Amino acid sequence: MHQVKNLNVYKKAHILTVDIYRVTNLFPREELYGLVSQMRRSAVSINSNLSEGAARDSNKEYKQFISIAKGSAAELEYQLVLSKELNYINNETADRLIDDIQQIINMLIGLQRSIK
């Protein structure tokens, strides 16, 4: 079993998730079961998949769950782009969060490559 809680990518994704929860608290109420729910699920899914993959029995499975985590990060990136276009989030905040997501994706790619 791999330890993920001490990985920088895990820590960075956790901070991102908290940020997403805070930012989406400011979204219109009618988005609570739409975009807000989707964004929160995507953010939570990054570390959820890292954790689940680390608990699996093989490195092949772990790598697959890292791939799923990358997909969740990519989903969240689009959702932030959409939120910015709808003026639910300001440009500066959206750009900062998108930059964080790109860093997380790159870190996930590095983690995936490091697993034999």
Steps between C-alpha positions, in 0.01 A plus 500: 500500500633842402492798737340802334428740785858626504522554125520864389235434235261369765556806717460740206182325382358520851559876514339530156194310623460731798537801267234361266258457790562858612468647151183309415334627819472831311328352193132566430266279701348354182840342422510304828393174335666580168840653460577529872434131556701400192799715595508372854474139386781549247726660761433232763550230239866589447619392844231237535640320198858545616406346834302215351772419249766498769300241694477264201711189469698584188694788352300457180178575690665792681605652169145458367356691797759775451374522143144538628620774738651683201164475325323650800749788503438560129123505563547755776713716272218520246245571772712795614522631143121480477456666840722785389300543176176509699651763733458275804870538576737785424782461249780522756357225723415276205846541347668423833293185549555389140874547550478287815319231303766501228767456767304212655460331161874529438572360845262209435676429171833495685360269768356267240835481316684426824298184563650190342 
